[in-house]
């Protein structure tokens, strides 16, 4: 197959800045990027902004920022709005050759457009995913290719651009199949000696098998980023939406995807978007996340709810890393957790309003005080560095707890430290909270117990 290419592979992604970068467009960009890189080719980013009424610079900026964030570095960049003279030249040639003509249109106002003179023939092209596809172009009629000499429409502009830029492979969504016969007719009319190879990707569908939309969850790359999905997880999941490596592997780096990607393994059937599956990928990537990236991501949630002293934040967030990752799929899960005070006790002593909750079942108050006092003494005698590992803390306290009843010892200890019915075990808490702070919290509980009768 590879000997087919007589020239460098050139692919392109050509989003229209009439909206933010869609999840499906990002997948198309990924497949084009992987295919170009696999063959040492060229990946083009082209902004198709001929729709002047709907195109905005804000949407273009969103597309560029998300492409950069994903790491899909382009080798060449174009804007169609900067190529109007090129399109005009081709329109003039087509009209001169009687392959297009100016048509006076009747409507609300009498206008003129430029129509392509359809030769009314059958077109067959080979789709790299779907095989041979045939269209009878007669039913298309003489279709409009420009509103005026300075206002080309999509079909003309895209054909001219692909020809001028030497695009060898057009990899796009299956909703582009119906555009192909018009574009092949225009290619022939402008004298393109070789048409690009086409590959039409399956649509991304919701679980109900309808086209993915907002009712199925996030649809824009911005929304996924704002929810705190990791780039690697999104790329990995996108790659496996409609493509498979031919084995059971699920986790791929971008370099591995470049090596393994092939059009032959792209499915014809729709790819089902599964948010739970995406969350699984994100958890896998969270487990490998760099500490710096983790701190930056978590910090904004803690700062939003004014959790912790900023001077201690980075160090304590790293210390909390494993606990946080166990409790979230995406960083936005922290919103509810932090708002509910789930992490407050790591940074400040809890306010225990119901002292009865400290007591384990029917344990007498005096025994609970004794156990807390004895554990406090064990902590006092231990160097802080030896308390930074939860396993070492467990070794320190476990024998005492086993001899005196684990619930009797560990429940009041954990509750004294966290003030929560549900929190990490006391060994983890002690390893993450400063030694003096732990001792102070236990002492506060003892004082409260000494002052009440339960």
C-alpha positions as MATLAB code, in Angstrom:
seq = 'XXXXXXXXXXXXXXXXXXXXXXXXXXXXXXXXXXXXXXXXXXXXXXXXXXXXXXXXXXXXXXXXXXXXXXXXXXXXXXXXXXXXXXXXXXXXXXXXXXXXXXXXXXXXXXXXXXXXXXXXXXXXXXXXXXXXXXXXXXXXXXXXXXXXXXXXXXXXXXXXXXXXXXXXXXXXXXXXXXXXXXXXXXXXXXXXXXXXXXXXXXXXXXXXXXXXXXXXXXXXXXXXXXXXXXXXXXXXXXXXXXXXXXXXXXXXXXXXXXXXXXXXXXXXXXXXXXXXXXXXXXXXXXXXXXXXXXXXXXXXXXXXXXXXXXXXXXXXXXXXXXXXXXXXXXXXXXXXXXXXXXXXXXXXXXXXXXXXXXXXXXXXXXXXXXXXXXXXXXXXXXXXXXXXXXXXXXXXXXXXXXXXXXXXXXXXXXXXXXXXXXXXXXXXXXXXXXXXXXXXXXXXXXXXXXXXXX';
ca = [
       0.000    0.000    0.000;
       2.699    2.460    0.992;
       4.317    2.445   -2.461;
       1.170    4.099   -3.774;
       2.300    7.507   -2.597;
       4.442    9.192   -5.234;
       4.615   12.378   -3.212;
       4.570   13.446    0.377;
       1.380   12.737    2.304;
      -0.460   15.980    3.053;
      -3.594   16.073    5.200;
      -5.625   18.984    6.481;
      -8.179   19.947    9.065;
     -10.415   22.771    7.887;
     -12.764   24.014   10.628;
     -15.147   26.886   10.084;
     -14.968   29.625   12.763;
     -18.741   29.736   13.104;
     -18.569   27.945   16.452;
     -16.142   26.561   19.012;
     -14.053   23.460   18.299;
     -16.389   20.458   18.466;
     -15.416   17.094   19.956;
     -16.011   15.425   16.580;
     -13.854   17.967   14.759;
     -11.095   17.330   17.272;
     -11.250   13.605   16.452;
     -11.061   14.387   12.728;
      -8.068   16.627   13.409;
      -6.412   13.825   15.384;
      -6.858   11.251   12.616;
      -5.473   13.673   10.015;
      -2.562   14.515   12.307;
      -1.739   10.865   13.025;
      -1.931    9.884    9.357;
       0.375   12.695    8.245;
       2.914   12.000   10.984;
       2.849    8.245   10.345;
       4.176    8.815    6.810;
       6.444   11.740    7.648;
       3.989   14.036    5.900;
       2.507   17.472    6.353;
      -0.501   18.497    8.460;
      -2.314   21.689    7.444;
      -4.672   23.791    9.551;
      -6.962   25.855    7.337;
      -9.583   28.235    8.700;
     -12.546   28.189    6.311;
     -14.022   31.614    6.992;
     -15.757   32.422    3.719;
     -19.069   32.637    5.622;
     -18.424   36.226    6.641;
     -21.737   36.711    8.415;
     -21.265   33.819   10.859;
     -17.473   33.626   11.174;
     -15.889   35.407   14.139;
     -12.358   35.946   15.406;
     -13.466   34.665   18.822;
     -14.417   31.298   17.366;
     -11.184   31.184   15.366;
      -9.193   31.879   18.531;
     -11.052   29.107   20.333;
     -10.153   26.656   17.554;
      -6.493   27.678   17.565;
      -6.178   27.547   21.349;
      -7.730   24.101   21.595;
      -5.650   22.721   18.734;
      -2.536   24.027   20.469;
      -3.648   22.575   23.824;
      -4.228   19.174   22.222;
      -0.740   19.331   20.725;
      -1.833   18.975   17.096;
       0.940   21.170   15.757;
       0.308   22.183   12.166;
       2.997   22.451    9.506;
       1.171   25.170    7.550;
      -1.646   27.594    8.334;
      -4.116   29.360    6.026;
      -7.242   31.503    6.182;
      -9.611   31.396    3.250;
     -10.499   35.063    3.782;
      -6.909   35.889    2.787;
      -7.130   33.922   -0.492;
      -9.973   35.666   -2.314;
      -7.811   36.715   -5.280;
      -6.848   33.081   -5.841;
     -10.487   31.992   -5.946;
     -11.324   34.878   -8.272;
      -8.659   33.707  -10.713;
     -10.154   30.207  -10.807;
     -13.680   31.577  -11.241;
     -12.535   33.656  -14.208;
     -10.903   30.595  -15.797;
     -14.003   28.468  -15.281;
     -16.266   31.110  -16.806;
     -13.912   31.654  -19.749;
     -13.860   27.880  -20.397;
     -17.687   27.823  -20.174;
     -17.498   25.464  -17.200;
     -19.262   28.022  -15.028;
     -21.529   30.949  -15.808;
     -23.120   34.003  -14.238;
     -26.777   33.352  -13.530;
     -29.419   35.970  -12.866;
     -31.516   34.683   -9.982;
     -35.072   35.606   -9.177;
     -36.001   36.084   -5.546;
     -36.828   38.811   -3.080;
     -34.261   40.851   -4.961;
     -32.874   40.194   -8.417;
     -29.319   38.903   -7.864;
     -26.501   37.310   -9.792;
     -24.619   34.185   -8.730;
     -22.034   31.962  -10.393;
     -23.167   28.443  -11.197;
     -21.101   25.418  -12.139;
     -22.066   23.922  -15.490;
     -22.746   20.334  -14.515;
     -21.670   17.770  -17.148;
     -24.339   15.458  -15.718;
     -22.388   12.241  -15.412;
     -21.776    9.466  -12.956;
     -18.901    9.874  -10.522;
     -17.204    6.951   -8.783;
     -14.544    7.414   -6.153;
     -12.821    4.967   -3.819;
     -13.275    5.704   -0.146;
     -10.401    4.238    1.881;
     -12.883    3.167    4.573;
     -16.029    2.368    2.594;
     -14.782    1.203   -0.800;
     -16.208    2.403   -4.140;
     -19.028    4.948   -3.981;
     -20.954    6.050   -7.082;
     -23.120    9.157   -7.573;
     -25.213   10.248  -10.509;
     -24.520   13.996  -10.522;
     -27.443   14.802  -12.817;
     -29.702   15.335   -9.823;
     -27.340   18.053   -8.529;
     -28.159   20.398  -11.402;
     -26.001   23.446  -12.088;
     -25.054   24.206   -8.492;
     -23.907   27.601   -7.178;
     -20.156   27.922   -6.509;
     -19.961   31.665   -5.724;
     -22.236   34.547   -4.780;
     -19.984   36.839   -6.801;
     -16.435   36.959   -8.152;
     -15.238   37.944   -4.668;
     -17.515   35.644   -2.680;
     -16.692   31.986   -3.337;
     -18.792   29.319   -1.661;
     -17.573   26.228    0.172;
     -17.296   23.747   -2.707;
     -15.164   25.970   -4.926;
     -12.917   27.283   -2.135;
     -12.213   23.870   -0.657;
     -11.345   22.324   -4.023;
      -9.037   25.173   -4.991;
      -7.346   25.101   -1.599;
      -6.806   21.332   -1.573;
      -5.401   21.530   -5.103;
      -3.130   24.504   -4.449;
      -1.905   23.074   -1.139;
      -1.238   19.631   -2.583;
      -3.545   17.796   -0.186;
      -3.230   14.065   -0.870;
      -5.739   12.695    1.643;
      -9.055   14.153    2.755;
     -10.044   12.508    6.035;
     -13.368   13.866    7.256;
     -16.720   12.881    8.745;
     -19.155   10.731    6.808;
     -21.518   13.703    6.558;
     -19.064   14.975    3.943;
     -19.704   12.069    1.563;
     -22.499   13.907   -0.257;
     -20.121   16.825   -0.924;
     -17.614   14.645   -2.736;
     -19.260   14.378   -6.189;
     -19.555   18.169   -6.515;
     -15.951   18.571   -5.470;
     -14.694   15.943   -7.909;
     -16.548   17.689  -10.739;
     -14.868   20.978   -9.822;
     -11.487   19.240   -9.548;
     -11.876   17.960  -13.088;
     -13.024   21.376  -14.326;
      -9.983   23.238  -12.944;
      -7.632   20.638  -14.425;
      -6.534   18.862  -11.270;
      -4.552   15.923  -12.629;
      -4.917   13.798   -9.502;
      -7.777   13.863   -7.046;
      -7.109   13.355   -3.337;
      -7.820   10.059   -1.624;
     -10.962   10.213    0.511;
     -11.677    8.585    3.869;
     -14.984    9.348    5.555;
     -15.013    8.688    9.293;
     -18.025    7.292   11.152;
     -20.098    9.832   13.029;
     -19.852   10.071   16.801;
     -23.183    8.997   18.266;
     -24.826    9.155   21.667;
     -25.868    5.991   23.470;
     -29.272    6.298   21.798;
     -27.395    6.097   18.460;
     -28.431    9.604   17.433;
     -25.772   12.109   16.384;
     -23.826   13.381   19.377;
     -25.326   16.592   20.742;
     -25.416   18.610   23.956;
     -28.095   16.380   25.399;
     -25.525   13.554   25.473;
     -23.084   15.661   27.493;
     -20.285   18.108   26.610;
     -19.695   18.616   22.885;
     -17.029   21.318   22.686;
     -13.369   20.861   23.538;
     -13.608   23.949   25.728;
     -16.274   22.311   27.880;
     -14.140   19.190   28.313;
     -11.154   21.323   29.304;
     -13.228   23.362   31.756;
     -14.467   20.164   33.377;
     -10.857   19.209   34.009;
     -10.297   16.367   31.570;
      -6.640   15.676   30.862;
      -5.306   16.123   27.358;
      -3.768   12.654   27.166;
      -7.028   10.993   28.230;
      -9.055   12.910   25.646;
      -6.626   12.102   22.832;
      -6.496    8.433   23.820;
     -10.297    8.218   23.929;
     -10.759   10.160   20.684;
      -8.372    7.819   18.877;
     -10.422    4.776   19.833;
     -13.717    6.319   18.726;
     -14.078    4.575   15.393;
     -10.582    3.074   15.227;
      -9.008    0.064   16.913;
      -5.393   -1.151   17.060;
      -6.295   -4.770   16.301;
      -5.542   -6.010   19.823;
      -6.653   -5.464   23.410;
      -4.468   -2.444   24.184;
      -6.292    0.602   25.523;
      -3.650    3.117   26.629;
      -1.530    4.827   23.963;
       0.846    7.749   23.949;
       0.655   10.048   20.920;
       3.884    8.523   19.560;
       2.378    5.060   19.877;
      -0.772    6.217   18.103;
       1.308    7.616   15.242;
       3.046    4.273   14.890;
      -0.097    2.145   15.103;
      -2.700    4.256   13.302;
      -4.105    2.964   10.028;
      -7.122    3.920    7.933;
      -7.824    0.207    7.344;
      -8.809   -0.207   10.992;
     -11.308    2.645   10.990;
     -14.860    1.348   11.362;
     -17.701    2.092    8.956;
     -20.296    2.108   11.740;
     -20.965    4.963   14.130;
     -18.758    5.402   17.174;
     -20.710    5.537   20.453;
     -19.668    8.295   22.855;
     -19.592    6.920   26.411;
     -18.864    9.498   29.109;
     -18.248    6.779   31.701;
     -15.604    5.254   29.459;
     -13.972    8.631   28.951;
     -13.947    9.105   32.725;
     -12.182    5.743   33.071;
      -9.460    6.965   30.732;
      -9.170   10.187   32.677;
      -8.688    8.291   35.938;
      -5.932    6.228   34.322;
      -4.142    9.395   33.273;
      -4.731   11.046   36.663;
      -2.730    8.249   38.266;
       0.278    9.234   36.142;
      -0.146   13.016   36.327;
       2.849   15.238   36.965;
       2.811   16.913   40.401;
       3.125   20.409   38.960;
       0.148   19.934   36.644;
      -1.826   18.340   39.473;
      -1.178   21.237   41.853;
      -2.127   23.838   39.234;
      -5.367   22.017   38.472;
      -6.431   21.454   42.076;
      -5.308   24.836   43.348;
      -8.028   26.798   41.578;
     -10.728   24.769   43.321;
      -9.162   25.217   46.756;
      -8.650   28.926   46.167;
     -12.219   29.349   44.896;
     -13.555   28.080   48.221;
     -10.763   29.673   50.273;
      -9.407   26.380   51.507;
      -5.977   26.465   53.166;
      -3.201   28.947   53.586;
      -1.799   29.722   50.128;
       1.798   29.449   51.427;
       1.223   25.775   52.301;
      -0.993   24.956   49.375;
       1.353   23.324   46.853;
       3.084   21.073   49.386;
      -0.170   19.931   50.960;
      -1.899   19.366   47.635;
       0.908   17.027   46.605;
       0.522   15.230   49.929;
      -3.205   14.858   49.244;
      -2.688   13.652   45.679;
      -3.537    9.984   46.171;
      -6.582   10.755   48.311;
      -7.961   13.247   45.803;
      -7.382   10.964   42.824;
      -9.244    8.149   44.589;
     -12.312   10.374   44.867;
     -12.578   12.024   41.446;
     -12.923   11.133   37.786;
     -12.277   14.657   36.534;
     -11.057   17.776   38.293;
     -14.494   19.363   38.194;
     -15.639   16.671   40.645;
     -13.737   18.717   43.207;
     -16.348   21.473   42.995;
     -18.916   19.659   45.105;
     -16.342   17.967   47.318;
     -14.562   21.194   48.223;
     -17.810   23.121   48.592;
     -18.969   20.497   51.091;
     -15.780   20.955   53.115;
     -14.429   17.498   52.296;
     -10.803   18.656   52.506;
     -11.036   21.405   55.109;
      -9.755   19.197   57.927;
      -6.399   18.778   56.209;
      -5.771   22.493   56.594;
      -7.609   23.537   59.747;
      -8.938   21.920   62.893;
     -12.522   20.707   62.585;
     -15.380   22.200   64.574;
     -16.971   19.217   66.330;
     -20.413   20.308   67.453;
     -21.774   16.880   68.435;
     -19.267   15.406   70.863;
     -21.242   12.152   71.086;
     -20.086   11.236   67.583;
     -16.550   10.797   68.885;
     -17.559    7.813   71.023;
     -17.416    4.368   69.427;
     -20.702    2.563   70.141;
     -21.085    1.987   73.906;
     -17.474    2.709   74.891;
     -17.325    4.614   78.203;
     -16.141    8.215   77.909;
     -13.291    7.595   80.315;
     -11.946    4.776   78.125;
     -12.131    6.945   75.007;
     -10.167    9.668   76.818;
      -7.575    7.073   77.890;
      -7.140    5.740   74.354;
      -6.788    9.206   72.850;
      -4.253   10.153   75.533;
      -2.181    7.019   74.969;
      -2.156    7.470   71.165;
      -1.199   11.108   71.688;
       1.799    9.986   73.740;
       2.873    7.595   70.978;
       2.731   10.452   68.460;
       4.641   12.832   70.768;
       7.506   10.359   71.125;
       7.826    9.825   67.387;
       9.929   12.018   65.105;
       7.871   14.005   62.554;
       9.691   12.483   59.595;
       8.595    9.008   60.697;
       5.001   10.217   60.812;
       4.934   11.251   57.153;
       4.327    7.723   55.920;
       0.876    6.246   56.578;
       2.260    2.699   56.822;
       4.763    3.794   59.490;
       1.965    5.511   61.411;
      -0.107    2.337   61.218;
       2.816    0.306   62.596;
       3.091    2.794   65.428;
      -0.554    2.563   66.529;
      -1.788   -0.810   65.281;
      -0.679   -3.013   68.189;
      -2.281   -0.694   70.728;
      -5.503   -0.570   68.714;
      -5.578   -4.360   68.303;
      -5.129   -4.908   72.042;
      -7.801   -2.393   73.058;
     -10.328   -2.756   70.240;
      -9.771   -1.177   66.861;
     -13.096    0.649   66.853;
     -12.572    1.918   70.413;
      -9.210    3.442   69.461;
      -9.330    4.303   65.770;
     -12.847    5.766   65.463;
     -12.379    8.547   68.075;
      -8.874    9.186   66.760;
     -10.081    9.616   63.194;
     -13.074   11.726   64.211;
     -10.890   13.970   66.380;
      -8.668   14.652   63.398;
     -11.339   15.101   60.697;
     -14.654   15.834   62.385;
     -16.315   13.759   59.628;
     -18.296   10.531   59.606;
     -16.440    9.639   56.418;
     -12.801   10.508   55.872;
      -9.483    8.752   55.218;
      -8.244    6.442   57.984;
      -6.365    8.046   60.921;
      -3.001    6.753   59.697;
      -3.364    8.712   56.448;
      -4.643   11.771   58.317;
      -1.694   11.806   60.709;
       0.745   11.404   57.830;
      -0.680   14.459   56.068;
      -1.397   16.806   58.991;
       1.424   18.502   60.877;
       2.439   16.683   64.054;
       1.665   19.582   66.392;
      -1.685   20.088   64.723;
      -2.589   16.424   65.235;
      -1.681   16.629   68.899;
      -3.644   19.842   69.307;
      -6.796   18.321   67.755;
      -6.584   15.248   69.981;
      -6.071   17.440   73.044;
      -9.100   19.571   72.117;
     -11.235   16.431   71.901;
      -9.994   15.179   75.274;
     -10.899   18.488   76.893;
     -14.391   18.350   75.397;
     -14.869   14.774   76.597;
     -13.724   15.701   80.083;
     -16.427   18.333   80.237;
     -19.445   16.247   79.278;
     -21.363   13.237   80.475;
     -22.670   10.889   77.779;
];
